Amino acid sequence: MRIPGMGWIWDERFLQHRLKATSLAGVVMAELTLLLFFYRMFFQNRCSWDLAVLAGAFLVVKFSAFTWYRLRD
């Protein structure tokens, strides 16, 4: 399927690749945030609660979206 007005560059495959890349980037960044939190907690003996909040926010958004899409589909 071609998107009207977007030309030959933006088609269905482009949008699917963008979706997958964005999802992967979000998951990797959440994992890196958790790794940095645990590194600071175990090796530097301090808790960076801002990193824990970021990881928690990722989990809340991820599972909320999962539940929303599961119930609506």
MODELLER restraints for C-alpha pairs under 7 A, 6 or more apart:
rsr = mdl.restraints
at = mdl.atoms
rsr.add(forms.Gaussian(group=physical.xy_distance, feature=features.Distance(at['CA:1:A'], at['CA:11:A']), mean=6.34, stdev=0.5))
rsr.add(forms.Gaussian(group=physical.xy_distance, feature=features.Distance(at['CA:1:A'], at['CA:12:A']), mean=6.00, stdev=0.5))
rsr.add(forms.Gaussian(group=physical.xy_distance, feature=features.Distance(at['CA:2:A'], at['CA:11:A']), mean=5.02, stdev=0.5))
rsr.add(forms.Gaussian(group=physical.xy_distance, feature=features.Distance(at['CA:2:A'], at['CA:12:A']), mean=6.86, stdev=0.5))
rsr.add(forms.Gaussian(group=physical.xy_distance, feature=features.Distance(at['CA:3:A'], at['CA:10:A']), mean=6.75, stdev=0.5))
rsr.add(forms.Gaussian(group=physical.xy_distance, feature=features.Distance(at['CA:3:A'], at['CA:11:A']), mean=6.01, stdev=0.5))
rsr.add(forms.Gaussian(group=physical.xy_distance, feature=features.Distance(at['CA:30:A'], at['CA:55:A']), mean=5.65, stdev=0.5))
rsr.add(forms.Gaussian(group=physical.xy_distance, feature=features.Distance(at['CA:30:A'], at['CA:58:A']), mean=6.62, stdev=0.5))
rsr.add(forms.Gaussian(group=physical.xy_distance, feature=features.Distance(at['CA:33:A'], at['CA:51:A']), mean=6.04, stdev=0.5))
rsr.add(forms.Gaussian(group=physical.xy_distance, feature=features.Distance(at['CA:33:A'], at['CA:55:A']), mean=6.38, stdev=0.5))
rsr.add(forms.Gaussian(group=physical.xy_distance, feature=features.Distance(at['CA:34:A'], at['CA:52:A']), mean=7.00, stdev=0.5))
rsr.add(forms.Gaussian(group=physical.xy_distance, feature=features.Distance(at['CA:34:A'], at['CA:55:A']), mean=6.24, stdev=0.5))
rsr.add(forms.Gaussian(group=physical.xy_distance, feature=features.Distance(at['CA:37:A'], at['CA:48:A']), mean=6.15, stdev=0.5))
rsr.add(forms.Gaussian(group=physical.xy_distance, feature=features.Distance(at['CA:37:A'], at['CA:51:A']), mean=5.81, stdev=0.5))
rsr.add(forms.Gaussian(group=physical.xy_distance, feature=features.Distance(at['CA:37:A'], at['CA:52:A']), mean=6.56, stdev=0.5))
rsr.add(forms.Gaussian(group=physical.xy_distance, feature=features.Distance(at['CA:40:A'], at['CA:46:A']), mean=5.84, stdev=0.5))
rsr.add(forms.Gaussian(group=physical.xy_distance, feature=features.Distance(at['CA:40:A'], at['CA:47:A']), mean=6.48, stdev=0.5))
rsr.add(forms.Gaussian(group=physical.xy_distance, feature=features.Distance(at['CA:41:A'], at['CA:47:A']), mean=5.10, stdev=0.5))
